[in-house]
Every structure is written in C-alpha cells, then in structure tokens.
Amino acid sequence: NRLGINANRNYYILKGDTSECIGSSLENVDELDITENIITAMSGSTGDTIYPQADYMDYAYPVKDRDTVKYIVYIKDNKEDVSTITEKMVGVISQSVLYGAIFAIILGIFLSNTITRPIRTLTLKASKMAEGKFDTVIEIKGDDEIGQLTETFNIMAARLKRNLDEISTEKDKIEVILK
C-alpha cells in the first residue's frame, strides 16, 4: 500500500542483517543503494544524517528484538519535494510575519494616540496657564497616571486662580487704603 507516499517519496522494509528489501511502496525494486543511513541503522542506531551532495534525503530506523536489528524501515525522499514544502513554509511564515507587523503597527498607532491625546491636552492647558488663563478645566477621562496628572493640573490651576484672586483682592484693598 502507498500509505500516502507519492512518487518522489518511497518506503522500504529491509532485513536487518542483509539489508535485503522484503517490502516496498514500489512494485518493483531492482536494487536498492546501501546508504550511510542504512549502514547506521544496521548497527542499531537511527540513520537520520542529511548529506548535502545527494539528490535525495533518507531516513533509516532499526526495528530491534532485544539487541538484534531484525528489520529496517527506510524512507527515501526526493529533495525537490522537500524544497517545495520548505518554500511553501517560508512563504506562509513570511506572510504571517508581514501580517503580524502590519497588525502591530496599527495597534501601536492606536495605542500611541490613546496615550498622546491626553498629553497634548495637558500641554495645551499648560500653555494657557503660562498665558495667565486659569479658568480652563481639563476633562479627566481615566483613572490611570495621565488621569491623575490631569486632576493635579486642574487642582493646581484652581489654586493658582484662587491665589491670584486673593492677591488681586489684597492689591485692591491696598489701593483703596492708599487713595
């Protein structure tokens, strides 16, 4: 049975001592090259080394009975298939990174506006206070640090206005006395 393995990817069941093919996804197996991964599996270890110079990738897994390798499950895959899958994965990852970056930028702009809008309002209020206009009251929109700072500005403006009014009243009293 092919078990979902395509024309570029085949499996083989080999005898552990002779590496003779006793089953395969191919109908006719003329002769199977003994690769270094098969030799590794014959010694009892998993053969999963990738050899860049080969035009295929292979994997050999030993099936043991106690310490004796009885069979080897060998899978051979064409590198073209692996390259195609890798290219598709890189494409999906690239798209994900791009969409994530766009989402992060949009979220960053939204959050920065949420933070900077109250600060701009406070800056405008401070400019008006510097001009001597203490009547402006800033609306408090949150209970966070910026909301507390806004409340502090409102209290400071109210106290400055009250102090200036008291000074103005005292000045008027002194002027009346002097006249």
C-alpha positions as CSV (number, residue, x, y, z in Angstrom):
1,N,0.0,0.0,0.0
2,R,1.3,3.5,-0.8
3,L,0.1,4.9,2.6
4,G,0.1,8.5,1.2
5,I,3.6,8.3,0.0
6,N,4.0,9.8,-3.5
7,A,6.2,9.0,-6.5
8,N,9.1,11.0,-5.0
9,R,8.9,9.5,-1.5
10,N,9.1,5.7,-1.0
11,Y,9.4,3.4,1.9
12,Y,11.2,0.1,2.2
13,I,11.2,-2.7,4.7
14,L,14.7,-4.2,4.8
15,K,16.1,-7.3,6.6
16,G,18.3,-6.0,9.4
17,D,21.3,-8.3,8.7
18,T,21.5,-8.2,4.9
19,S,19.5,-5.1,4.1
20,E,17.6,-7.1,1.5
21,C,14.3,-5.4,0.6
22,I,11.3,-7.5,1.7
23,G,8.6,-4.8,1.2
24,S,8.3,-1.5,-0.6
25,S,6.0,1.2,-1.8
26,L,7.3,0.4,-5.3
27,E,6.1,-2.6,-7.2
28,N,9.5,-3.5,-8.5
29,V,12.6,-2.9,-6.5
30,D,15.6,-3.8,-8.7
31,E,18.4,-2.9,-6.4
32,L,18.5,-0.5,-3.5
33,D,21.6,1.5,-2.9
34,I,23.0,0.9,0.6
35,T,23.3,4.4,2.0
36,E,25.3,5.5,5.1
37,N,21.9,5.9,7.0
38,I,21.1,2.2,6.2
39,I,24.5,1.2,7.5
40,T,23.9,3.2,10.6
41,A,20.5,1.5,11.1
42,M,22.1,-1.9,10.6
43,S,24.4,-1.1,13.5
44,G,21.4,-0.4,15.7
45,S,21.2,3.4,15.6
46,T,18.7,5.6,13.7
47,G,20.2,6.8,10.4
48,D,19.0,10.4,10.0
49,T,22.0,12.3,8.7
50,I,21.4,14.7,5.8
51,Y,24.0,14.6,3.0
52,P,24.0,17.9,1.1
53,Q,25.7,16.3,-2.0
54,A,23.0,13.7,-2.5
55,D,19.9,14.5,-4.6
56,Y,17.7,12.7,-2.1
57,M,17.1,12.6,1.7
58,D,16.7,9.4,3.5
59,Y,15.9,8.0,7.0
60,A,16.5,4.6,8.3
61,Y,15.0,3.3,11.6
62,P,16.1,0.0,13.1
63,V,13.4,-2.4,14.5
64,K,15.1,-4.4,17.2
65,D,14.4,-7.6,19.0
66,R,16.5,-7.3,22.1
67,D,19.8,-6.1,20.8
68,T,19.5,-7.6,17.3
69,V,18.3,-5.5,14.4
70,K,15.5,-7.6,12.8
71,Y,14.2,-5.0,10.3
72,I,15.0,-1.6,9.0
73,V,12.2,0.9,8.0
74,Y,13.8,3.0,5.3
75,I,12.3,6.1,3.8
76,K,13.8,7.9,0.8
77,D,12.6,11.3,-0.3
78,N,13.4,13.4,-3.4
79,K,14.9,16.8,-2.3
80,E,12.7,18.6,-4.8
81,D,9.6,17.7,-2.7
82,V,11.4,18.8,0.4
83,S,12.4,22.1,-1.3
84,T,8.9,22.7,-2.5
85,I,7.5,22.2,1.0
86,T,10.2,24.4,2.5
87,E,9.5,27.1,0.0
88,K,5.8,27.0,0.9
89,M,6.5,27.1,4.6
90,V,8.8,30.1,4.1
91,G,6.0,31.8,2.2
92,V,3.5,31.1,4.9
93,I,5.9,32.3,7.6
94,S,6.8,35.4,5.7
95,Q,3.1,36.2,5.2
96,S,2.5,35.7,8.9
97,V,5.3,38.0,9.9
98,L,4.1,40.6,7.4
99,Y,0.5,40.5,8.7
100,G,1.8,40.5,12.3
101,A,4.0,43.5,11.6
102,I,1.1,45.4,10.0
103,F,-1.2,44.5,12.9
104,A,1.5,45.6,15.4
105,I,1.9,48.9,13.6
106,I,-1.8,49.6,13.5
107,L,-2.1,48.6,17.2
108,G,0.9,50.8,18.0
109,I,-0.6,53.8,16.3
110,F,-3.9,53.3,18.1
111,L,-2.2,52.9,21.5
112,S,0.1,55.9,20.9
113,N,-2.9,58.1,20.1
114,T,-4.7,56.9,23.2
115,I,-1.7,57.9,25.3
116,T,-0.6,61.1,23.5
117,R,-4.1,62.7,23.1
118,P,-4.4,63.5,26.9
119,I,-0.8,64.6,27.0
120,R,-1.4,67.0,24.1
121,T,-4.5,68.3,26.0
122,L,-2.3,68.8,29.1
123,T,0.3,70.6,27.1
124,L,-2.3,73.0,25.7
125,K,-3.7,73.6,29.3
126,A,-0.1,74.3,30.5
127,S,0.3,76.8,27.6
128,K,-2.9,78.6,28.6
129,M,-1.8,78.7,32.2
130,A,1.5,80.2,31.1
131,E,-0.6,83.0,29.4
132,G,-2.4,83.5,32.7
133,K,-5.7,81.8,31.8
134,F,-6.5,79.6,34.8
135,D,-10.3,79.1,34.1
136,T,-9.8,76.1,31.7
137,V,-10.7,72.8,33.2
138,I,-9.5,69.6,31.6
139,E,-11.9,66.7,31.5
140,I,-10.5,63.6,33.3
141,K,-11.0,60.5,31.1
142,G,-9.3,57.8,33.1
143,D,-8.0,56.7,36.4
144,D,-4.5,56.0,35.2
145,E,-1.4,58.1,35.6
146,I,-2.4,60.5,32.9
147,G,-5.8,60.9,34.6
148,Q,-4.1,61.6,37.9
149,L,-1.8,64.1,36.2
150,T,-4.8,65.8,34.6
151,E,-6.5,66.0,38.0
152,T,-3.3,67.5,39.5
153,F,-3.2,70.1,36.8
154,N,-6.9,71.1,37.4
155,I,-6.2,71.4,41.2
156,M,-3.0,73.5,40.5
157,A,-4.9,75.8,38.1
158,A,-7.8,76.2,40.6
159,R,-5.3,77.0,43.5
160,L,-3.3,79.5,41.3
161,K,-6.6,81.2,40.2
162,R,-7.6,81.4,43.9
163,N,-4.2,82.8,45.0
164,L,-4.2,85.3,42.2
165,D,-7.7,86.4,43.1
166,E,-6.7,86.8,46.7
167,I,-3.6,88.8,45.6
168,S,-5.8,90.9,43.4
169,T,-8.3,91.5,46.2
170,E,-5.4,92.4,48.6
171,K,-4.0,94.7,45.9
172,D,-7.4,96.4,45.5
173,K,-7.6,96.9,49.3
174,I,-4.2,98.5,49.5
175,E,-5.1,100.8,46.5
176,V,-8.3,101.9,48.3
177,I,-6.4,102.5,51.5
178,L,-3.7,104.5,49.7
179,K,-6.3,106.6,47.9
